[in-house]
Amino acid sequence: MAVDSRGEPRIPIDEATRVLVVTGAGISAESGLATFRGAGGLWEGHRVEDVATPEGFAADSALVWRFYSARRTAALAAQPNAAHRALAALERRIGDRLLVVTQNVDGLHRRAGCERLIEIHGSLFRTRCTHCTRPPFADEALHEAEVPACELCAGRGRRAYLRPDIVWFGELLDSDHLGRVEAFAEQGPGRRLVFVAVGTSGNVWPVAGFVDLAASAGGETWLVNLDPAGNAWRFDRVVRGPAAELLPGLLGVGE
């Protein structure tokens, strides 16, 4: 394992290295945001089927919007932590040789300054129509009183509701996002690949399989996690502890 002058672990990143990072709920938990899946299979007190599936939205769209409005409020109150800032600092240093793929929808990476970012499960702060093909749009409003309707559809004499731009259970990830990750891992800038997973459970596919994609491309794979991950055995290096404490040093960016 690479170490710095104090004997602390260090991920080797030089001018020829490209870095693919995947982050999960653990990195945001260190900013005070509860992990979405709670005890007993409940998500913040609600069944997954009720608030995170197309069927749940069809059954009670008002409940879904109250749920996501509460999540918007919590995410806006949270602040990026040292791990988010470390990744933004690394981006400033190595530019397009970094790609961050987050499973989180809370916007903390963007607020920390990350621009080379794929929000692979969507964003709390984007909304889209359930019917028409208008692009998702920025939206921080709290839709607690009523379910918002699409103005474009209304102008065409059609009633259609808006929904959070979140990839729910039973829905497919954006194939363009997956293609971008694959292209970066296999042919991105830089001769050498390092893959880093931070704060992930290792149980959500296909993202949990990105470590295998990186390994097949000849990459060195690192896992930085407070808790055990379901796919930890797939990594070359595992560093246990809080990401906010570990990641600045591991990436060599300080604070």
C-alpha positions as CSV (number, residue, x, y, z in Angstrom):
1,M,0.0,0.0,0.0
2,A,1.3,3.5,-0.9
3,V,2.0,5.7,2.1
4,D,3.0,9.3,2.7
5,S,6.0,10.5,4.7
6,R,4.1,9.9,7.9
7,G,3.3,6.3,7.0
8,E,-0.4,7.1,6.3
9,P,-2.0,5.4,3.3
10,R,-2.0,7.4,0.1
11,I,-3.7,6.7,-3.2
12,P,-1.0,7.0,-5.9
13,I,-2.1,9.8,-8.3
14,D,0.4,11.4,-10.6
15,E,0.2,13.3,-13.9
16,A,-0.5,10.1,-15.9
17,T,-3.4,8.9,-13.6
18,R,-7.1,9.1,-14.2
19,V,-9.3,8.6,-11.2
20,L,-12.8,7.1,-11.3
21,V,-14.7,7.6,-8.0
22,V,-18.1,6.2,-6.9
23,T,-19.7,7.6,-3.8
24,G,-22.7,6.3,-1.8
25,A,-24.9,7.2,1.1
26,G,-22.0,6.9,3.6
27,I,-20.3,10.1,2.4
28,S,-23.5,12.1,2.9
29,A,-24.3,10.5,6.2
30,E,-21.2,12.3,7.5
31,S,-22.9,15.6,6.6
32,G,-25.8,14.6,8.8
33,L,-28.1,13.1,6.1
34,A,-29.7,9.8,7.2
35,T,-29.0,7.0,4.8
36,F,-32.2,6.5,2.7
37,R,-32.8,2.8,3.6
38,G,-33.5,2.5,7.3
39,A,-34.2,-0.3,9.8
40,G,-36.8,-2.8,8.9
41,G,-36.7,-2.1,5.2
42,L,-38.3,1.3,5.7
43,W,-37.1,4.4,3.9
44,E,-37.4,7.3,6.4
45,G,-40.5,5.7,7.8
46,H,-42.1,4.7,4.5
47,R,-42.1,1.5,2.6
48,V,-39.9,1.5,-0.5
49,E,-42.9,0.6,-2.6
50,D,-44.9,3.7,-1.4
51,V,-42.3,6.4,-2.1
52,A,-39.7,5.1,-4.5
53,T,-41.4,3.3,-7.3
54,P,-43.5,4.4,-10.3
55,E,-46.4,2.3,-8.8
56,G,-46.2,4.3,-5.5
57,F,-46.3,7.6,-7.4
58,A,-49.3,6.4,-9.4
59,A,-51.1,5.3,-6.1
60,D,-50.4,8.4,-4.0
61,S,-48.4,11.1,-5.8
62,A,-49.1,13.6,-3.0
63,L,-47.4,11.3,-0.5
64,V,-44.4,10.9,-2.7
65,W,-44.1,14.7,-3.2
66,R,-44.4,15.3,0.6
67,F,-41.6,12.7,1.1
68,Y,-39.3,14.3,-1.5
69,S,-40.1,17.8,-0.3
70,A,-38.9,16.8,3.2
71,R,-35.7,15.3,1.6
72,R,-35.1,18.6,-0.3
73,T,-35.4,20.5,2.9
74,A,-32.9,18.2,4.7
75,A,-30.4,18.3,1.8
76,L,-30.5,22.1,1.6
77,A,-29.8,22.3,5.3
78,A,-26.8,20.0,5.1
79,Q,-23.3,21.1,4.1
80,P,-20.6,19.3,2.0
81,N,-18.1,17.8,4.3
82,A,-14.3,17.3,4.0
83,A,-14.7,14.3,1.7
84,H,-16.9,16.2,-0.8
85,R,-14.4,19.1,-0.7
86,A,-11.4,16.7,-1.2
87,L,-12.9,15.4,-4.4
88,A,-13.6,18.9,-5.6
89,A,-10.0,19.8,-4.8
90,L,-8.7,16.8,-6.7
91,E,-10.8,17.9,-9.7
92,R,-9.2,21.3,-9.6
93,R,-5.8,19.6,-9.6
94,I,-6.3,16.9,-12.3
95,G,-9.2,18.2,-14.3
96,D,-10.8,15.8,-16.8
97,R,-8.7,12.9,-15.5
98,L,-11.3,12.7,-12.7
99,L,-14.9,11.5,-13.0
100,V,-17.1,11.2,-9.9
101,V,-20.2,9.0,-10.1
102,T,-22.5,9.5,-7.2
103,Q,-25.4,7.3,-6.1
104,N,-26.6,10.2,-3.9
105,V,-29.3,12.6,-5.0
106,D,-28.6,15.3,-2.4
107,G,-26.5,17.7,-4.5
108,L,-23.7,18.0,-2.0
109,H,-21.0,17.1,-4.6
110,R,-22.1,20.0,-6.8
111,R,-22.3,22.4,-3.9
112,A,-18.7,21.4,-3.0
113,G,-17.6,22.3,-6.5
114,C,-17.5,19.1,-8.4
115,E,-18.4,19.6,-12.1
116,R,-17.1,16.3,-13.7
117,L,-20.0,14.5,-12.0
118,I,-22.6,11.9,-12.9
119,E,-25.6,11.8,-10.6
120,I,-26.5,8.3,-11.6
121,H,-29.6,8.0,-9.5
122,G,-30.9,11.5,-10.4
123,S,-31.2,14.6,-8.3
124,L,-33.5,15.9,-5.6
125,F,-33.3,19.3,-7.2
126,R,-34.5,18.4,-10.7
127,T,-38.1,17.7,-11.8
128,R,-39.5,16.1,-14.9
129,C,-42.8,15.4,-16.5
130,T,-44.4,12.0,-16.3
131,H,-45.7,12.3,-19.9
132,C,-43.9,14.6,-22.2
133,T,-40.2,14.7,-23.3
134,R,-39.3,18.1,-21.9
135,P,-35.8,17.9,-20.3
136,P,-35.6,17.7,-16.5
137,F,-35.3,21.1,-15.0
138,A,-33.9,22.7,-11.8
139,D,-36.4,22.8,-9.0
140,E,-35.9,23.5,-5.3
141,A,-39.6,24.1,-4.6
142,L,-41.4,22.2,-1.8
143,H,-44.5,20.6,-3.3
144,E,-46.2,19.8,-0.1
145,A,-49.7,21.2,-0.7
146,E,-50.4,19.8,-4.1
147,V,-49.0,17.7,-6.9
148,P,-47.4,20.0,-9.5
149,A,-48.7,19.7,-13.1
150,C,-46.7,20.1,-16.3
151,E,-47.4,23.5,-17.8
152,L,-46.3,22.4,-21.3
153,C,-48.8,19.5,-21.2
154,A,-51.5,21.8,-19.9
155,G,-50.9,24.2,-22.8
156,R,-51.6,21.3,-25.2
157,G,-54.8,20.4,-23.4
158,R,-53.3,17.4,-21.6
159,R,-53.1,16.9,-17.8
160,A,-49.9,15.4,-16.7
161,Y,-48.1,15.5,-13.3
162,L,-44.5,16.4,-12.6
163,R,-42.3,14.0,-10.6
164,P,-38.8,14.1,-9.0
165,D,-36.0,13.3,-11.4
166,I,-35.0,10.3,-9.4
167,V,-34.3,6.8,-10.7
168,W,-36.8,4.7,-8.7
169,F,-36.8,1.0,-8.0
170,G,-37.9,-0.8,-11.2
171,E,-36.5,1.9,-13.5
172,L,-33.4,1.7,-15.6
173,L,-30.3,3.8,-15.2
174,D,-29.5,6.2,-18.1
175,S,-27.6,4.2,-20.7
176,D,-25.6,7.3,-21.6
177,H,-24.4,7.6,-18.0
178,L,-23.3,3.9,-18.1
179,G,-21.6,4.4,-21.4
180,R,-19.7,7.5,-20.1
181,V,-18.4,5.5,-17.1
182,E,-17.3,2.6,-19.3
183,A,-15.6,4.9,-21.7
184,F,-13.7,6.7,-18.9
185,A,-12.6,3.5,-17.3
186,E,-11.3,2.0,-20.5
187,Q,-10.2,4.9,-22.6
188,G,-10.2,8.0,-20.5
189,P,-7.3,10.5,-20.4
190,G,-4.2,9.2,-18.6
191,R,-2.3,6.0,-19.0
192,R,-3.2,4.6,-15.5
193,L,-6.6,4.1,-13.8
194,V,-7.4,4.3,-10.1
195,F,-10.9,3.4,-9.0
196,V,-12.1,4.6,-5.6
197,A,-15.4,3.7,-3.9
198,V,-16.4,5.8,-1.0
199,G,-19.3,5.2,1.5
200,T,-21.0,2.5,-0.5
201,S,-22.8,-0.6,0.6
202,G,-21.6,-2.6,-2.4
203,N,-25.0,-4.1,-2.8
204,V,-26.7,-1.8,-5.4
205,W,-26.1,-3.0,-8.9
206,P,-24.9,-2.2,-11.5
207,V,-22.9,0.4,-9.7
208,A,-21.5,-2.2,-7.3
209,G,-20.0,-3.9,-10.4
210,F,-18.0,-0.8,-11.4
211,V,-15.0,-2.2,-9.4
212,D,-14.9,-5.1,-11.8
213,L,-15.1,-2.8,-14.8
214,A,-12.1,-0.9,-13.4
215,A,-10.2,-4.1,-12.6
216,S,-10.8,-5.4,-16.1
217,A,-9.3,-2.1,-17.5
218,G,-6.2,-2.7,-15.4
219,G,-7.1,-0.3,-12.7
220,E,-6.0,-0.3,-9.0
221,T,-9.1,-0.4,-6.8
222,W,-9.6,1.2,-3.4
223,L,-12.6,1.1,-1.0
224,V,-12.9,3.8,1.6
225,N,-15.8,2.9,4.0
226,L,-16.8,3.2,7.6
227,D,-18.9,0.1,7.5
228,P,-18.3,-3.3,5.8
229,A,-19.3,-3.4,2.1
230,G,-20.9,-6.3,0.4
231,N,-18.3,-6.3,-2.4
232,A,-15.2,-5.4,-0.3
233,W,-13.5,-8.6,-1.3
234,R,-13.4,-7.3,-4.9
235,F,-11.0,-4.5,-4.1
236,D,-7.2,-4.4,-4.0
237,R,-7.1,-2.0,-1.0
238,V,-9.7,-1.4,1.8
239,V,-9.4,1.5,4.2
240,R,-11.9,1.5,7.1
241,G,-13.0,4.8,8.7
242,P,-14.9,8.0,8.1
243,A,-14.5,9.4,4.6
244,A,-14.4,13.0,5.9
245,E,-11.3,12.1,8.0
246,L,-9.6,9.8,5.5
247,L,-10.2,11.1,2.0
248,P,-8.2,14.4,2.1
249,G,-5.1,12.5,3.1
250,L,-5.7,9.5,0.8
251,L,-6.0,11.8,-2.2
252,G,-3.2,14.1,-1.1
253,V,-5.2,17.3,-1.2
254,G,-5.2,18.3,2.5
255,E,-8.1,20.4,3.7
